[in-house]
């Protein structure tokens, strides 16, 4: 059994995948397996992958005949992983040479933690953009320990995480989700385990025009799918972890649901969500900011 399993998800990244694979195979931890799951790429990705399969016995490959999406791609890699510890990386990102060794050193004192690291942002050519990932979505209130509440309020990337594979249990990527699957996956882990943060950037996140699985959908249809994902995650969180969520967190979740339902024309669901948000936190500023608008909305909904 290898010490570490690394799942690389691949789709149409022929320009970058060699660098990704080499950054994993070149880790200063040799006892690993690299599982590359290609989601029916139409470019030269598979030809490149085959070269590494032929040259390095640590490389294992799954080839999808049809495009299945990131969640299914990741889950298929999880199913054949054999390592004691597990990590993942997309086929356009890069790891620093000592990423795994530094994370494994942290896990020596407590194998049940989720170890994650800072990430440097690079451009298409691999040049640093002067940013780290933690600066992109605002500063987290905390980065180690019980991270459930932080991740509930803000999605966290999984690309740097290392954890004991047995601790996954039945946790997998939700294949109903297109854009928010990593957020829910991190929430599931955070509900059970403490996180430990390494401030040093040990991975590089590449931004480019053809990012396949960007976390922020831009087109109108993609935004609609993203909003549907958001609804599924919030509803799941409210059902699954009501005991972990404060009244304010529940109010925030229901308020977000209200806006999303209203956007989809589900007015009664929207009203119910807004009222539940009010019940959990009646004096929050968003409830009091536009009272006339709220009452007009209520009248319109009840009038249907």
Order of alpha helices (4+ residues) and beta strands (2+ residues): beta-alpha-beta-alpha-beta-alpha-beta-beta-alpha-beta-beta-alpha-beta-alpha-beta-alpha-alpha-alpha-alpha-alpha
